[in-house]
Amino acid sequence: MSKDDPSLARMVESTSEQLRQRYLNKEELSISGHGFEGLPLGSSIEQAHAIFGKPSKITKYSDDIYHIYDGFKLVFQDEVLGIIFLEGRIPAVTDRGIREGATHKQLESAYGEPSSQYPSDKKYASSGWWSYDQHGILFNISGGCVSGFDIWGPKS
Protein backbone atom coordinates (compact mmCIF):
# COMPACT_ATOMS: atom_id res chain seq x y z
CA MET A 1 0.00 0.00 0.00
CA SER A 2 1.55 3.32 -0.98
CA LYS A 3 1.18 6.61 0.85
CA ASP A 4 -0.80 7.92 -2.16
CA ASP A 5 -3.44 5.16 -1.95
CA PRO A 6 -6.80 6.95 -1.41
CA SER A 7 -8.23 4.07 0.65
CA LEU A 8 -5.28 4.32 3.07
CA ALA A 9 -5.78 8.09 3.38
CA ARG A 10 -9.51 7.64 4.16
CA MET A 11 -8.80 4.89 6.70
CA VAL A 12 -6.19 6.99 8.52
CA GLU A 13 -8.35 10.11 8.46
CA SER A 14 -11.39 8.29 9.87
CA THR A 15 -9.52 6.93 12.90
CA SER A 16 -6.78 9.51 13.45
CA GLU A 17 -8.65 11.76 15.89
CA GLN A 18 -9.77 8.80 17.99
CA LEU A 19 -6.21 7.42 18.08
CA ARG A 20 -4.82 10.87 18.89
CA GLN A 21 -7.16 11.23 21.88
CA ARG A 22 -6.38 7.73 23.16
CA TYR A 23 -2.64 8.42 22.81
CA LEU A 24 -2.92 11.76 24.65
CA ASN A 25 -4.98 10.09 27.41
CA LYS A 26 -2.37 7.29 27.65
CA GLU A 27 -5.04 4.68 26.94
CA GLU A 28 -4.11 1.24 25.69
CA LEU A 29 -3.47 1.23 21.92
CA SER A 30 -4.18 -1.75 19.67
CA ILE A 31 -1.24 -2.85 17.54
CA SER A 32 -0.62 -5.56 14.99
CA GLY A 33 2.06 -6.34 12.44
CA HIS A 34 0.26 -3.80 10.26
CA GLY A 35 0.73 -0.80 12.60
CA PHE A 36 -1.24 1.12 15.21
CA GLU A 37 -5.00 0.82 14.95
CA GLY A 38 -5.29 4.23 13.26
CA LEU A 39 -1.83 4.55 11.74
CA PRO A 40 -1.01 1.62 9.47
CA LEU A 41 2.38 0.95 7.97
CA GLY A 42 2.49 2.79 4.66
CA SER A 43 1.19 6.04 6.18
CA SER A 44 2.83 9.35 5.34
CA ILE A 45 4.82 11.62 7.65
CA GLU A 46 1.94 14.12 7.52
CA GLN A 47 -0.56 11.47 8.63
CA ALA A 48 1.65 10.53 11.59
CA HIS A 49 2.07 14.18 12.61
CA ALA A 50 -1.70 14.71 12.40
CA ILE A 51 -2.14 12.03 15.07
CA PHE A 52 0.90 12.35 17.31
CA GLY A 53 2.04 15.91 16.64
CA LYS A 54 5.61 16.83 15.85
CA PRO A 55 8.25 14.43 17.19
CA SER A 56 10.65 15.54 19.91
CA LYS A 57 13.54 14.60 17.65
CA ILE A 58 14.12 13.63 14.02
CA THR A 59 17.21 11.61 13.16
CA LYS A 60 18.41 10.25 9.85
CA TYR A 61 20.23 6.93 9.78
CA SER A 62 21.29 5.72 6.36
CA ASP A 63 18.19 6.25 4.19
CA ASP A 64 15.73 5.92 7.09
CA ILE A 65 14.25 8.89 8.96
CA TYR A 66 13.45 8.31 12.64
CA HIS A 67 10.69 10.39 14.23
CA ILE A 68 11.25 10.00 17.97
CA TYR A 69 8.37 10.46 20.42
CA ASP A 70 8.12 9.72 24.14
CA GLY A 71 7.94 5.93 24.25
CA PHE A 72 8.09 5.10 20.56
CA LYS A 73 9.83 5.72 17.26
CA LEU A 74 8.35 5.85 13.76
CA VAL A 75 10.77 4.94 10.99
CA PHE A 76 10.02 6.34 7.55
CA GLN A 77 11.55 4.75 4.48
CA ASP A 78 11.10 6.80 1.29
CA GLU A 79 8.72 9.04 3.30
CA VAL A 80 6.44 6.08 4.07
CA LEU A 81 6.02 4.54 7.55
CA GLY A 82 7.94 1.27 7.45
CA ILE A 83 8.72 0.35 11.07
CA ILE A 84 7.30 1.21 14.50
CA PHE A 85 9.34 0.69 17.69
CA LEU A 86 7.30 0.70 20.92
CA GLU A 87 9.52 0.91 23.97
CA GLY A 88 7.12 -0.05 26.72
CA ARG A 89 6.09 3.42 27.91
CA ILE A 90 2.98 3.36 25.75
CA PRO A 91 0.27 0.97 26.88
CA ALA A 92 -0.32 -1.33 23.92
CA VAL A 93 -1.96 -4.68 23.22
CA THR A 94 -1.51 -6.82 20.13
CA ASP A 95 -4.40 -8.19 18.11
CA ARG A 96 -3.76 -11.48 19.99
CA GLY A 97 -3.90 -9.99 23.48
CA ILE A 98 -0.18 -9.68 24.26
CA ARG A 99 0.74 -6.71 26.43
CA GLU A 100 3.92 -5.50 28.08
CA GLY A 101 4.66 -7.92 30.91
CA ALA A 102 3.35 -11.01 29.09
CA THR A 103 5.42 -14.14 29.77
CA HIS A 104 7.13 -16.49 27.30
CA LYS A 105 4.31 -18.98 27.89
CA GLN A 106 1.64 -16.39 27.03
CA LEU A 107 3.59 -15.33 23.94
CA GLU A 108 3.90 -18.92 22.71
CA SER A 109 0.24 -19.58 23.44
CA ALA A 110 -0.81 -16.57 21.36
CA TYR A 111 1.70 -16.79 18.48
CA GLY A 112 3.30 -20.25 18.59
CA GLU A 113 6.99 -20.83 17.98
CA PRO A 114 8.97 -17.74 16.96
CA SER A 115 10.54 -17.52 13.48
CA SER A 116 13.78 -16.56 15.21
CA GLN A 117 14.90 -15.56 18.67
CA TYR A 118 17.91 -14.37 20.60
CA PRO A 119 19.32 -16.09 22.54
CA SER A 120 18.42 -19.22 20.62
CA ASP A 121 18.01 -21.46 23.69
CA LYS A 122 14.75 -20.53 25.45
CA LYS A 123 16.05 -21.51 28.88
CA TYR A 124 18.43 -18.53 28.61
CA ALA A 125 15.90 -16.19 27.03
CA SER A 126 15.16 -13.97 30.03
CA SER A 127 16.31 -11.04 27.88
CA GLY A 128 16.61 -10.71 24.12
CA TRP A 129 13.88 -10.93 21.51
CA TRP A 130 11.41 -13.25 19.80
CA SER A 131 10.53 -12.53 16.17
CA TYR A 132 7.32 -13.58 14.41
CA ASP A 133 8.02 -12.73 10.76
CA GLN A 134 4.67 -14.06 9.51
CA HIS A 135 2.93 -11.57 11.85
CA GLY A 136 5.37 -8.68 11.38
CA ILE A 137 6.15 -8.27 15.08
CA LEU A 138 9.30 -8.68 17.13
CA PHE A 139 8.84 -8.85 20.90
CA ASN A 140 11.60 -7.44 23.10
CA ILE A 141 12.11 -9.57 26.21
CA SER A 142 13.50 -8.31 29.50
CA GLY A 143 13.37 -10.17 32.81
CA GLY A 144 11.53 -13.00 31.06
CA CYS A 145 8.62 -10.76 30.02
CA VAL A 146 7.62 -8.68 26.99
CA SER A 147 9.10 -5.21 27.36
CA GLY A 148 8.50 -3.70 23.92
CA PHE A 149 7.35 -4.30 20.36
CA ASP A 150 8.88 -3.72 16.92
CA ILE A 151 6.36 -3.64 14.07
CA TRP A 152 7.49 -3.93 10.46
CA GLY A 153 4.76 -5.80 8.54
CA PRO A 154 4.20 -9.51 7.89
CA LYS A 155 6.73 -11.39 5.78
CA SER A 156 5.91 -14.68 4.11
KOLZARO-16319 format. One record per residue (C-alpha): chain; x, y, z. Coordinates in steps of 0.2 Angstrom, whole numbers. Layout:
BEGIN
R   chain       u       v       w
R       A       X       Y       Z
...
END
This chain:
BEGIN
R   chain       u       v       w
R       A       0       0       0
R       A       8      17      -5
R       A       6      33       4
R       A      -4      40     -11
R       A     -17      26     -10
R       A     -34      35      -7
R       A     -41      20       3
R       A     -26      22      15
R       A     -29      40      17
R       A     -48      38      21
R       A     -44      24      33
R       A     -31      35      43
R       A     -42      51      42
R       A     -57      41      49
R       A     -48      35      64
R       A     -34      48      67
R       A     -43      59      79
R       A     -49      44      90
R       A     -31      37      90
R       A     -24      54      94
R       A     -36      56     109
R       A     -32      39     116
R       A     -13      42     114
R       A     -15      59     123
R       A     -25      50     137
R       A     -12      36     138
R       A     -25      23     135
R       A     -21       6     128
R       A     -17       6     110
R       A     -21      -9      98
R       A      -6     -14      88
R       A      -3     -28      75
R       A      10     -32      62
R       A       1     -19      51
R       A       4      -4      63
R       A      -6       6      76
R       A     -25       4      75
R       A     -26      21      66
R       A      -9      23      59
R       A      -5       8      47
R       A      12       5      40
R       A      12      14      23
R       A       6      30      31
R       A      14      47      27
R       A      24      58      38
R       A      10      71      38
R       A      -3      57      43
R       A       8      53      58
R       A      10      71      63
R       A      -9      74      62
R       A     -11      60      75
R       A       5      62      87
R       A      10      80      83
R       A      28      84      79
R       A      41      72      86
R       A      53      78     100
R       A      68      73      88
R       A      71      68      70
R       A      86      58      66
R       A      92      51      49
R       A     101      35      49
R       A     106      29      32
R       A      91      31      21
R       A      79      30      35
R       A      71      44      45
R       A      67      42      63
R       A      53      52      71
R       A      56      50      90
R       A      42      52     102
R       A      41      49     121
R       A      40      30     121
R       A      40      26     103
R       A      49      29      86
R       A      42      29      69
R       A      54      25      55
R       A      50      32      38
R       A      58      24      22
R       A      56      34       6
R       A      44      45      16
R       A      32      30      20
R       A      30      23      38
R       A      40       6      37
R       A      44       2      55
R       A      37       6      73
R       A      47       3      88
R       A      36       3     105
R       A      48       5     120
R       A      36       0     134
R       A      30      17     140
R       A      15      17     129
R       A       1       5     134
R       A      -2      -7     120
R       A     -10     -23     116
R       A      -8     -34     101
R       A     -22     -41      91
R       A     -19     -57     100
R       A     -19     -50     117
R       A      -1     -48     121
R       A       4     -34     132
R       A      20     -28     140
R       A      23     -40     155
R       A      17     -55     145
R       A      27     -71     149
R       A      36     -82     137
R       A      22     -95     139
R       A       8     -82     135
R       A      18     -77     120
R       A      20     -95     114
R       A       1     -98     117
R       A      -4     -83     107
R       A       8     -84      92
R       A      17    -101      93
R       A      35    -104      90
R       A      45     -89      85
R       A      53     -88      67
R       A      69     -83      76
R       A      74     -78      93
R       A      90     -72     103
R       A      97     -80     113
R       A      92     -96     103
R       A      90    -107     118
R       A      74    -103     127
R       A      80    -108     144
R       A      92     -93     143
R       A      79     -81     135
R       A      76     -70     150
R       A      82     -55     139
R       A      83     -54     121
R       A      69     -55     108
R       A      57     -66      99
R       A      53     -63      81
R       A      37     -68      72
R       A      40     -64      54
R       A      23     -70      48
R       A      15     -58      59
R       A      27     -43      57
R       A      31     -41      75
R       A      47     -43      86
R       A      44     -44     104
R       A      58     -37     115
R       A      61     -48     131
R       A      67     -42     148
R       A      67     -51     164
R       A      58     -65     155
R       A      43     -54     150
R       A      38     -43     135
R       A      46     -26     137
R       A      42     -19     120
R       A      37     -21     102
R       A      44     -19      85
R       A      32     -18      70
R       A      37     -20      52
R       A      24     -29      43
R       A      21     -48      39
R       A      34     -57      29
R       A      30     -73      21
END
